[in-house]
């Protein structure tokens, strides 16, 4: 369970006086609690992973904005937090594994071209379940369906 792992890691970070890890884990725990309040139940593991992915995306966006504003020190801080958050994602699939899942989804649905993009994406993302970035999967699905058309 992610909540237990976060509590344990937060305790270790507090003992080690690691401010970046403490700040990041507190933020993530808060986001997960807010999400639980929204849905009025405990989160499923894939929903917890979605919270982590959202937090990572926020850090990426913030770092890019800080760089655009010539605030390198703030961009570096955001990237440090992103690195902490990456520890809480499941092991990521490589390109070959992603393509195998996409090909499986295409075969399962008998998809023939770009008009089947939505169906293939739903099936592929269900198979991949948080082990790859959605933008990457989307690009590969689009590439594969356009090649088959």
N, C-alpha and C positions, 0 to 999 in steps of 0.2 A: 504494500500500500504506500502510495506516494506521501501521504500525510505523515505517516510514521517515519519514513526516511527523512523527510524535511525536518521533523522535530529533532531527530537524532543528529543530523548534520548541523542544524542550527546550534544545538548544545555544544557540539565540538568546535564550531566556529567561534562561539562566545568564549569558550575556554582558551582558544588560540588567539583571541583578540583580532580576528580577521574581519575588518570592518566591511570590506566589499561583499564577502560571503554573507555576513550577518544581515546587511542591508538588503541584499538580493533575496535571500530566503524569507525574510520577514515580508517583503513585498509579494513574493509568490504565494506564501501562505494566506495573506490577506486577499489576494485575487481569487484564490480557490474558495475561501470562505464566502466572499461576495457572490461567487457563482453558485455555491450551494444554497445561499439565501434566495437567489433568483429562482432556482428550480425547486426549492423547498424540499430537498432531499440530499443525500450524499451523492457525490459524483462517481460515475463509472470510471474505470481506468482510462478509457479513450477520451473521456471528457477532461480528465486531469491533464492528459497529454496535450489536449487542445489548449488548455490554459497556459501550459508551458510554451507552446508554439506561439501563442498570441503575445506572451511576454517577450519572447525572443524577437518577434517581428517588430514590436515596439522599440526594442533596443536598436535594431538595425536601422529603423526609420529615424530615430533620434540621432544616432551617430552620423547618418548621412546629412541630416539637417545641420547639426553642429559643424560638420566639415564645410558645408556650404557657407556657413556664417563665420568661417575662420576661427572656430572655437575647438581647436585640436584637443586640448586637455579634457574637455567635456565629452568629446567623441571617444577618446580613449577610455574614459570612465564607463561609458555606455557599453563599449565592447568588452570590458572586463566583466561587467554584469552578465552580458550575453554568454560569455565563456562559462560562467558559473551555471547558468540555466541549461546550457547544452548537456550538462551531466545528467539531467533528469529526463532526457528523451530516450526512448528505446533505441537499441542499436539500429543505425540507419542502413538501408539497403544500398548496394552499389548499382551502377548503371545497368549491368547485365541482369541483376535480380529484378530491378524495376521493369525492364523490358519483358522479362519472363512473365511477370504478373500481368502486365498490359496485354501481352499476347494471349495469355490464358483468358482474360476478360473478353477480348475480341472474339476468340474462338467460342467461348461459352454463349455469347450473344449473337453469333453469326453476323457481326458488324461488317458493313461493306464500304462505308465511306464517311465523309465528314458529317453527314446528317445524323449519324449514330454517336456523335461525340459525347453528348450528355449521358446517354446510357452507359457508354464505356467508362467514362470518368467515374460515375457512381460505383460501378462494379470494381474498377481498379482501385479506387480509394478505400473501398470496403476491404479488399484483399490486402492492401498495403498497410492500412490501419495505423497511421502515424509514424511509419518507419521511413517516410520520404516526404519531401516538401511538395505541397500541392501544385505549385507553379512549375516545378520540374516535371511532375507527372503529366500535367496538362500539356506542356510543350511536347513531351514524348508521345502522348496519345494523339495529339493533332498531327504530328509528323508521321506517325504510323498509319493513321487513317487516310491522310492525304496521299501517302505512297501507295496505298491499296486501291485508291479510287481511279 
